[in-house]
Amino acid sequence: MNITTRGQYGVRAVFELAMRYGQGAVPLREVARRQNLPDNYLEQLMGPLRKAGLVRSVRGAQGGYMLARDPAEITVGDVLRVLEGPITPVDCAGGDAGASACCPDGEACTVRSVWVRIRDAVNEVVDSITFEDLRRQELERRSRRGLVYYI
């Protein structure tokens, strides 16, 4: 399973908005600069995220993007599914229609059960990580980096 730049950049953009949560709209150019992302590509990602209700756009001179919900309510899995589609290691783990594409045994295929377990494990991880978790982790990392110990 490979997460494309679309998913990676989307997670980084939403992470940046989570870091600025409650501070108003953030210009897309600023999100791109802080996360070292191409701003014109980032613009393409924001449309689907907005339609999915994860981000909001604000027009005007003070415009930009902001999270549509609290960062504790948005998971990495939410963003990845919007931008990448279903998170599955192989097509046959994607559901009933995919099962027949895997092998002639379809749902009864023993090997398919491996792919389903991998799919479920990956989904469990990405669904358990909220952008509030990532925000807190980053704030802790920044505070540790700023500490100097003298012996």
N, C-alpha and C positions, 0 to 999 in steps of 0.2 A: 504494500500500500504506500502510495506516495502522495503527500499533500503538495499541491501545486503552489506556485508563487501567489496565485489568486487567494488561496486560503491562508497562506503565511502572511501576506500583506494585510489581508482583512483582519486577522487576529491582532497584528501589530497596530493597526489603525484604531480598532476598538479599544485596545489596551491604552493607547495614548488618550483617547477620549475618557476612559475610566480614570486615568491619572488627573484629568481636569474636571471631573464630575462636580457639578454644583458651581462651576465658575463661568457658566454661560457658553455660548457657541465658540468653537475654535475654528479659525480659518483652515481650510484644507491644506493650504500651502504650509502652514505651521505644523500640522500633523505630519505631512510629508517630510519636512525638514528635520523634525525631532526624531523621526523613526527612519530617516534616510531612505525614503521611498519616492518613486517617481510620481509627482502630483497628478499628471494627466491619467495615469493608470489607476491611481487611487480614486479619482472621480468616477471611473467606471464601476468600481466596487461599492461605492456608497449608494448607488441607486437600488440594487437588490437588498442591501442592509436596511435602507429606509423603508422599502416596500414590505419588508418582513417585520417592521416595527422595532428594530433594534437601535436605530439612530434617527435623529430628527435633523432636518436642515432648516436654517434660519437665513432669510434673505436680507440684503442690505449691507451697509457699510460695516456694521458690527456682526455680520453674518458668519456662517460657517456650519459646523456640525456639532452635535452633542448627543449623548446617549438618550434614548427615549425612555429608558427604564433605569432603575438603580443598578449599579454594577454587580450587586449581589444576586440579581435576578437574571443575569445574562451569562451563559456558559460558553466556553470555548467551542463546545459541540454545536451550540446554536449558530455561531458564526460560520463554522466549517460547513454545516449542512446547507446554509443559505448559499454559500459561495462555491461549494464543491459537490453538493448533492449528498445522497446517502453515503455513509461512511462504511464501506465494505472492502475487505481485502481482495475478493474476487467476485465476479458477477453472480455465481451460484449461491452466494451467501446473502444475496439481496432480498430474497423473498421467494414466494411460490413460483413466480414466472422464471426467476433465475435458476431455480433448482433443476429444472429440466434441461437447462443449457449446460449444466455442470457435467452430467453423465446420464446414461440411460436409466439409472436407478433413481434419479431425482431426489426427492425428500429422504429416501431410504439409503442414500449414498453414505458410506462410512467416512470417506475423506471429507465430504461436505461438512460433517459435524466439526471437523477441525477448523474449517473456515468460519463457521458460525460462532465457535468459541472465541476465535481471534476477533471477529467483528464485535461480539458482545463485550469483550475485555476492553477494546479500544473505545467503544462507545461509553462504557462505564467511566473510563478515565476522563475523556473530554467532557462528559456531562457532569463530572464531579468538580471541575475546576471553574470557578466563577471569575469574572473580571475583578471583583472585589478581592478575591484571594490573590490574584496577580498584583493588584494595586498595593495591597499590604506587604506582599513579598518585596516589591520594588522599594517601598518606603523603608522597610527594614534593611535592605541591602544598602540603600543610600546612607542610612544612619550609621551602619557599621563601617562603611567606607570613610565616613567623616571622623570616626573615633581614632585617636592616637594614644597608644599605651606607652607609658614610660616606666622603666624598671630601675 
